[in-house]
């Protein structure tokens, strides 16, 4: 089955791509979730207009992401957590907590755009935020032992 993607789908394609997918995947997942439409002649013309609008939108989103990436220079987030004898945390520092700390600094980043496993040890860790398809930025997260 040929479909035209209306949104970016990870490991499948970008908005506006015409791709072949399995019949069931298209009918049961992509079409009901409005991630794609069937590739007909009429839809291809509509998608061409959508693609041009999406390119303009993507260019402005990329510019915004690059401007936001500039704010991440020399950014270090500090967390204090209880830890055991071998510097392992009782619990972890999650992407949601990192996103919340970024929001307090005035940087709104969705937790799903933070590419980090839960941090379970003390020390300095590097976290990557994917702000746009083409723009990602790394910053440091320091986890320190909480005073008893």
C-alpha positions in Angstrom: 0.0 0.0 0.0 1.3 3.5 -0.9 0.7 6.3 1.6 1.8 9.9 1.9 3.0 10.9 5.4 1.3 13.9 6.9 3.7 13.9 9.9 7.2 12.8 10.6 7.2 9.1 11.7 10.4 7.8 13.3 12.1 5.0 11.4 9.7 5.5 8.5 9.9 8.9 6.9 9.4 12.6 7.0 6.3 14.7 6.3 5.3 14.6 2.6 7.2 11.4 1.7 5.4 8.8 -0.4 6.3 5.4 0.9 5.2 1.8 0.6 4.0 0.1 3.8 2.3 -3.2 4.7 -1.4 -3.1 4.1 -2.2 -3.7 7.8 0.2 -1.1 9.1 -1.2 1.5 6.8 -4.9 0.7 7.5 -4.7 -0.1 11.2 -2.0 2.4 12.4 -1.1 5.2 10.0 -4.5 6.1 8.6 -6.6 6.0 11.8 -4.0 8.2 13.6 -4.0 10.7 10.8 -0.3 10.2 10.3 -0.8 9.4 6.6 -3.3 9.5 3.7 -3.6 7.1 0.8 -1.5 8.0 -2.2 -4.0 8.9 -4.9 -3.6 11.4 -7.7 -5.8 14.0 -6.0 -4.1 13.5 -2.6 -0.6 13.9 -4.3 -1.6 17.4 -5.5 -2.9 18.3 -2.0 0.3 16.9 -0.4 2.5 19.0 -2.8 0.9 22.1 -1.4 1.2 20.8 2.2 4.9 20.0 1.5 5.6 23.6 0.4 3.9 24.9 3.6 5.7 22.4 5.7 9.1 23.4 4.2 8.4 27.0 5.2 7.2 26.0 8.6 10.2 23.7 9.1 12.6 26.5 8.1 11.1 28.8 10.8 11.1 26.0 13.4 14.8 25.3 12.6 15.7 28.9 13.0 13.8 29.0 16.4 15.6 25.8 17.4 19.0 27.2 16.5 18.3 30.3 18.5 17.2 28.2 21.5 20.4 26.0 21.1 22.5 29.1 21.7 21.0 29.4 25.2 22.3 25.9 26.0 26.0 27.0 25.9 27.7 26.4 29.2 24.4 25.1 30.8 24.9 22.9 33.8 22.0 21.5 35.8 22.6 20.4 39.4 20.6 17.8 41.2 21.0 16.6 44.8 19.9 13.0 45.6 20.3 10.4 48.3 22.9 7.9 47.3 24.2 4.6 48.6 27.8 3.5 49.4 28.9 2.9 45.8 27.6 6.2 44.5 24.3 4.7 43.2 21.2 6.7 43.7 18.1 5.7 45.6 15.9 6.3 42.6 17.0 8.2 39.5 17.0 11.5 37.8 14.5 11.2 34.9 14.0 13.1 31.7 10.8 14.6 33.2 12.8 16.1 36.1 15.5 17.4 33.7 12.7 19.0 31.6 11.3 20.6 34.7 14.7 22.0 35.7 15.1 23.4 32.2 11.7 25.1 32.4 12.8 26.8 35.6 15.8 28.2 33.6 13.4 29.5 31.0 14.1 26.8 28.4 10.9 24.9 27.4 11.9 21.4 26.2 9.5 18.5 26.0 10.8 15.5 28.0 10.4 13.2 25.0 13.0 15.3 23.2 15.6 14.6 25.8 17.7 11.7 24.7 18.9 10.3 28.0 18.4 7.2 30.0 17.4 7.7 33.7 20.5 8.8 35.5 21.2 6.4 38.4 24.7 7.3 39.6 26.4 10.3 41.1 28.7 12.5 38.9 28.6 14.4 35.7 26.5 13.2 32.8 25.9 14.5 29.3 22.3 14.8 28.1 21.3 15.6 24.5 18.2 17.5 23.6 16.8 17.2 20.1 15.3 20.5 19.4 14.6 20.0 15.7 15.2 17.2 13.2 18.5 18.9 12.3 19.3 20.7 15.6 20.4 18.9 18.7 22.4 20.2 21.6 24.2 18.6 24.6 24.5 19.9 28.1 25.7 18.7 31.4 23.8 17.3 34.4 25.6 17.0 37.6 24.2 14.7 40.3 25.6 15.4 43.8 25.1 13.5 47.0 22.5 14.9 49.3 23.8 15.9 52.8 22.6 13.5 55.5 
